[in-house]
């Protein structure tokens, strides 16, 4: 089991439990919310044509966006490059 599997599993078994608190803005996400954000982010990249092995540059304005974007990259074998 990798970290992505853990997030997916926790979203299924503990959807309303707190998953993450972001230090920069104090936002809190439940496992269900966090998993949904990861999938929404990823679906947007797929629609833009991002594929396995691509390198994607990100400039996160908030740590919360950085956190869920990194897990999608891991799941889909893409490389993130922080700008």
DOVEXLUM-456972 format. One record per residue: residue in one letter; x, y negated, z negated of N, C-alpha, C, CB in turn. Coordinates in pm, 1 decimal, padded with zeros to 6 digits. Glycine has a CB too. Layout:
REM residues N
> A X Y Z X Y Z X Y Z X Y Z;
...
This chain:
REM residues 83
> X 00084.4 00117.6 00000.0 00000.0 00000.0 00000.0 00089.1 -00124.2 00000.0 -00096.1 00000.3 -00122.2;
> X 00058.7 -00217.8 00089.2 00132.1 -00343.5 00091.0 00044.6 -00455.1 00034.0 00178.3 -00377.9 00234.6;
> X 00095.3 -00575.9 00031.7 00024.3 -00688.1 -00030.2 -00106.5 -00718.8 00041.9 00112.9 -00812.3 -00031.5;
> X -00109.4 -00702.6 00171.9 -00232.1 -00728.3 00247.5 -00339.4 -00626.3 00210.6 -00204.2 -00724.3 00399.4;
> X -00298.9 -00500.1 00196.8 -00393.7 -00396.5 00154.1 -00448.4 -00428.4 00015.3 -00326.3 -00257.3 00154.3;
> X -00362.6 -00477.9 -00071.4 -00403.7 -00512.1 -00207.3 -00508.0 -00623.9 -00207.0 -00282.2 -00553.8 -00290.6;
> X -00486.8 -00725.4 -00126.0 -00582.4 -00836.2 -00116.9 -00716.2 -00786.7 -00063.7 -00527.3 -00948.4 -00026.7;
> X -00713.5 -00706.6 00040.9 -00836.2 -00651.7 00099.0 -00910.1 -00564.9 -00001.5 -00804.5 -00570.7 00224.8;
> X -00836.4 -00478.9 -00070.8 -00898.0 -00390.8 -00169.7 -00957.7 -00470.2 -00284.8 -00795.7 -00290.9 -00222.9;
> X -00884.3 -00568.6 -00335.2 -00935.5 -00649.3 -00444.9 -01057.9 -00730.9 -00403.4 -00826.5 -00741.7 -00496.4;
> X -01062.2 -00775.4 -00279.0 -01179.6 -00847.9 -00229.2 -01302.4 -00757.2 -00228.3 -01153.1 -00903.1 -00087.4;
> X -01280.0 -00629.4 -00205.1 -01390.1 -00533.0 -00205.0 -01434.4 -00497.5 -00346.7 -01349.2 -00406.5 -00130.4;
> X -01338.1 -00469.2 -00435.2 -01370.4 -00422.0 -00570.0 -01395.0 -00533.6 -00671.6 -01259.9 -00334.9 -00619.5;
> X -01328.5 -00647.6 -00654.3 -01337.9 -00758.1 -00750.7 -01365.0 -00890.8 -00679.3 -01208.2 -00768.2 -00833.9;
> X -01469.3 -00899.6 -00600.3 -01488.4 -01018.4 -00515.9 -01499.0 -01149.9 -00591.6 -01610.7 -01001.2 -00434.4;
> X -01550.8 -01147.9 -00711.3 -01573.4 -01273.3 -00784.2 -01467.4 -01305.9 -00888.8 -01706.3 -01268.2 -00850.7;
> X -01365.6 -01223.8 -00897.2 -01256.6 -01253.1 -00990.9 -01158.7 -01351.2 -00926.9 -01183.0 -01122.6 -01033.3;
> X -01098.3 -01431.9 -01011.7 -01000.8 -01530.2 -00963.1 -00877.8 -01458.0 -00908.8 -00960.4 -01629.0 -01076.3;
> X -00836.4 -01497.2 -00790.5 -00721.3 -01435.0 -00725.1 -00598.0 -01524.1 -00732.7 -00753.7 -01403.4 -00579.5;
> X -00617.7 -01652.8 -00714.1 -00503.4 -01742.8 -00703.1 -00543.2 -01883.3 -00747.7 -00449.3 -01745.2 -00558.3;
> X -00447.8 -01950.9 -00809.3 -00462.2 -02092.3 -00844.4 -00344.5 -02163.9 -00779.8 -00466.2 -02115.3 -01002.3;
> X -00371.8 -02262.6 -00699.0 -00265.1 -02333.2 -00628.5 -00213.3 -02448.8 -00713.1 -00314.7 -02384.7 -00492.2;
> X -00082.4 -02456.6 -00722.8 -00018.5 -02555.0 -00809.7 -00029.1 -02698.2 -00762.9 00122.9 -02521.5 -00825.0;
> X -00034.2 -02721.8 -00632.6 -00032.1 -02858.9 -00584.5 -00165.7 -02930.6 -00601.4 00007.6 -02860.8 -00440.4;
> X -00275.1 -02858.5 -00585.6 -00405.2 -02924.1 -00595.9 -00499.4 -02857.9 -00696.6 -00470.6 -02926.5 -00461.2;
> X -00454.4 -02751.4 -00760.4 -00535.0 -02684.7 -00862.5 -00652.5 -02606.0 -00810.0 -00584.4 -02783.9 -00957.5;
> X -00660.5 -02589.6 -00679.0 -00771.7 -02512.2 -00622.2 -00763.4 -02367.7 -00666.8 -00771.6 -02520.4 -00468.4;
> X -00878.7 -02309.5 -00691.6 -00887.5 -02169.7 -00731.1 -00966.8 -02094.2 -00625.9 -00952.6 -02154.8 -00871.1;
> X -00924.9 -01971.5 -00599.4 -00993.7 -01886.4 -00503.2 -01022.3 -01751.6 -00566.4 -00910.5 -01869.6 -00374.6;
> X -01142.0 -01699.6 -00540.5 -01171.7 -01562.5 -00580.3 -01109.4 -01470.7 -00476.1 -01326.9 -01537.8 -00593.7;
> X -01107.1 -01341.3 -00505.2 -01052.8 -01246.4 -00407.7 -01131.5 -01250.3 -00277.8 -01053.5 -01104.6 -00464.7;
> X -01263.8 -01259.8 -00286.9 -01346.3 -01264.0 -00166.0 -01317.3 -01390.0 -00084.2 -01495.5 -01258.1 -00202.8;
> X -01307.3 -01504.4 -00151.5 -01277.1 -01630.1 -00081.8 -01138.9 -01625.6 -00016.5 -01285.1 -01748.6 -00179.4;
> X -01043.9 -01574.4 -00090.5 -00905.9 -01568.2 -00041.5 -00895.6 -01479.1 00081.6 -00812.1 -01516.8 -00151.5;
> X -00958.1 -01363.1 00074.8 -00957.9 -01271.0 00188.6 -01026.9 -01334.8 00309.5 -01027.6 -01138.2 00151.0;
> X -01136.5 -01403.9 00286.3 -01208.4 -01470.7 00394.8 -01122.2 -01578.8 00460.4 -01338.7 -01532.3 00342.1;
> X -01051.2 -01657.1 00380.3 -00963.9 -01760.8 00434.9 -00852.4 -01702.0 00520.0 -00904.4 -01843.7 00322.5;
> X -00794.2 -01592.9 00472.2 -00688.3 -01526.6 00549.3 -00741.9 -01483.3 00685.1 -00632.2 -01404.5 00472.3;
> X -00860.4 -01421.5 00685.3 -00918.9 -01374.3 00810.3 -00960.1 -01487.8 00902.5 -01037.8 -01287.5 00781.5;
> X -01015.7 -01596.1 00847.9 -01052.7 -01711.2 00930.5 -00929.7 -01773.0 00995.8 -01126.0 -01816.5 00846.2;
> X -00825.1 -01787.8 00917.6 -00700.4 -01843.4 00968.8 -00647.0 -01756.4 01083.2 -00595.5 -01854.8 00855.5;
> X -00643.0 -01626.9 01057.9 -00592.8 -01533.6 01158.6 -00676.2 -01530.7 01285.2 -00586.3 -01396.3 01101.2;
> X -00807.3 -01533.3 01269.9 -00894.1 -01533.0 01387.9 -00872.8 -01657.3 01472.2 -01040.5 -01522.9 01346.6;
> X -00846.8 -01769.8 01406.7 -00817.2 -01891.9 01481.0 -00688.6 -01879.8 01561.9 -00807.2 -02009.5 01385.9;
> X -00586.9 -01818.7 01501.9 -00461.0 -01798.9 01574.6 -00477.0 -01701.9 01690.6 -00353.0 -01748.3 01480.1;
> X -00554.0 -01596.4 01668.4 -00578.7 -01499.5 01776.4 -00648.7 -01568.0 01893.4 -00664.1 -01380.1 01725.2;
> X -00746.5 -01653.0 01864.4 -00816.7 -01726.4 01969.9 -00722.6 -01818.4 02046.3 -00931.3 -01807.5 01910.6;
> X -00615.9 -01863.5 01978.5 -00517.2 -01949.6 02043.7 -00412.9 -01868.0 02121.0 -00447.8 -02037.8 01939.8;
> X -00421.3 -01734.5 02112.1 -00331.6 -01649.8 02189.4 -00212.6 -01593.8 02113.8 -00282.4 -01725.0 02303.8;
> X -00205.3 -01611.5 01982.0 -00094.2 -01557.6 01903.7 -00103.5 -01405.5 01902.6 -00094.9 -01614.2 01758.6;
> X 00010.9 -01339.7 01927.8 00015.6 -01193.8 01934.5 00126.9 -01140.0 01846.3 00035.3 -01146.9 02079.2;
> X 00125.1 -01009.0 01828.4 00227.2 -00939.9 01749.9 00366.0 -00979.1 01799.1 00208.3 -00786.7 01758.0;
> X 00452.0 -01016.5 01704.7 00589.5 -01053.0 01737.6 00611.6 -01200.2 01764.5 00633.2 -00976.7 01855.0;
> X 00503.8 -01277.8 01779.3 00518.5 -01421.2 01804.1 00572.9 -01492.3 01680.9 00384.2 -01482.6 01845.4;
> X 00636.4 -01605.2 01704.3 00680.6 -01692.4 01596.1 00585.6 -01810.7 01591.6 00829.5 -01739.0 01615.8;
> X 00538.4 -01841.8 01471.2 00441.4 -01949.2 01455.2 00496.3 -02049.9 01355.9 00303.9 -01894.6 01408.6;
> X 00509.7 -02174.2 01397.7 00554.4 -02280.5 01308.3 00435.9 -02336.1 01231.2 00625.2 -02392.6 01387.2;
> X 00455.0 -02355.8 01102.3 00348.0 -02412.6 01021.3 00401.3 -02529.9 00941.0 00287.1 -02306.2 00928.0;
> X 00318.2 -02629.6 00926.1 00349.1 -02743.6 00842.1 00233.6 -02758.3 00744.1 00371.1 -02874.5 00926.7;
> X 00243.9 -02690.3 00631.7 00130.8 -02690.3 00537.9 00122.2 -02819.5 00458.6 00141.9 -02572.8 00442.3;
> X 00006.7 -02883.6 00465.5 -00015.3 -03003.3 00385.6 -00045.4 -02966.6 00240.9 -00129.5 -03086.7 00444.1;
> X -00092.8 -02844.7 00219.7 -00125.9 -02798.6 00085.5 -00070.6 -02657.5 00066.7 -00279.9 -02801.9 00061.5;
> X -00028.7 -02626.8 -00056.5 00021.4 -02492.2 -00084.9 -00084.9 -02386.6 -00062.2 00072.1 -02483.9 -00227.4;
> X -00211.6 -02420.5 -00085.0 -00317.6 -02322.7 -00067.3 -00321.6 -02272.8 00076.5 -00452.4 -02382.5 -00106.6;
> X -00301.0 -02360.3 00171.9 -00299.8 -02318.0 00312.8 -00177.4 -02232.3 00342.5 -00302.1 -02440.7 00406.3;
> X -00067.4 -02267.2 00283.6 00055.0 -02189.2 00302.0 00035.9 -02047.0 00250.2 00173.6 -02256.6 00230.5;
> X -00027.5 -02035.2 00134.7 -00043.2 -01905.1 00071.0 -00121.6 -01807.7 00156.9 -00111.0 -01920.9 -00062.1;
> X -00235.2 -01849.3 00210.7 -00312.5 -01751.7 00288.4 -00257.8 -01732.6 00428.6 -00457.2 -01794.5 00296.4;
> X -00188.0 -01830.2 00483.5 -00131.4 -01811.7 00616.9 -00020.1 -01706.9 00616.0 -00077.8 -01944.6 00670.5;
> X 00060.3 -01704.0 00512.2 00171.2 -01608.5 00506.5 00123.4 -01463.9 00505.6 00255.7 -01634.5 00383.6;
> X 00011.1 -01436.9 00439.1 -00038.1 -01300.2 00434.5 -00092.3 -01255.4 00569.2 -00145.2 -01286.7 00328.7;
> X -00151.0 -01345.7 00645.5 -00197.9 -01306.5 00778.8 -00078.9 -01271.6 00868.1 -00282.2 -01419.9 00842.9;
> X 00026.9 -01350.0 00860.4 00145.4 -01321.5 00941.5 00199.1 -01182.4 00908.8 00254.8 -01428.4 00918.1;
> X 00205.3 -01151.1 00780.6 00255.6 -01021.4 00736.8 00170.7 -00908.1 00792.7 00258.9 -01014.3 00584.3;
> X 00040.2 -00923.4 00788.2 -00051.3 -00819.6 00834.5 -00040.9 -00797.9 00984.2 -00193.5 -00854.9 00797.7;
> X -00011.8 -00901.7 01058.2 -00013.5 -00894.3 01203.8 00124.8 -00899.8 01268.1 -00096.7 -01005.1 01257.8;
> X 00226.6 -00877.9 01190.0 00363.7 -00867.9 01239.5 00408.7 -00989.1 01318.0 00377.7 -00746.9 01324.8;
> X 00372.3 -01106.2 01268.3 00421.1 -01231.2 01326.7 00520.2 -01293.1 01228.9 00302.9 -01330.2 01358.1;
> X 00599.9 -01382.7 01279.2 00699.0 -01449.2 01195.8 00656.7 -01594.2 01175.9 00840.9 -01440.6 01259.3;
> X 00650.0 -01636.5 01049.7 00617.2 -01776.1 01023.1 00745.5 -01855.7 01004.5 00526.4 -01788.9 00898.6;
> X 00743.0 -01976.9 01053.7 00856.3 -02066.6 01039.6 00804.1 -02195.0 00978.4 00927.5 -02092.9 01176.6;
> X 00842.6 -02224.2 00854.8 00795.3 -02345.1 00788.5 00870.7 -02465.3 00844.3 00813.5 -02335.0 00634.5;
> X 00794.9 -02566.0 00882.8 00853.8 -02687.3 00941.5 00860.0 -02794.6 00835.3 00772.3 -02736.8 01064.7;
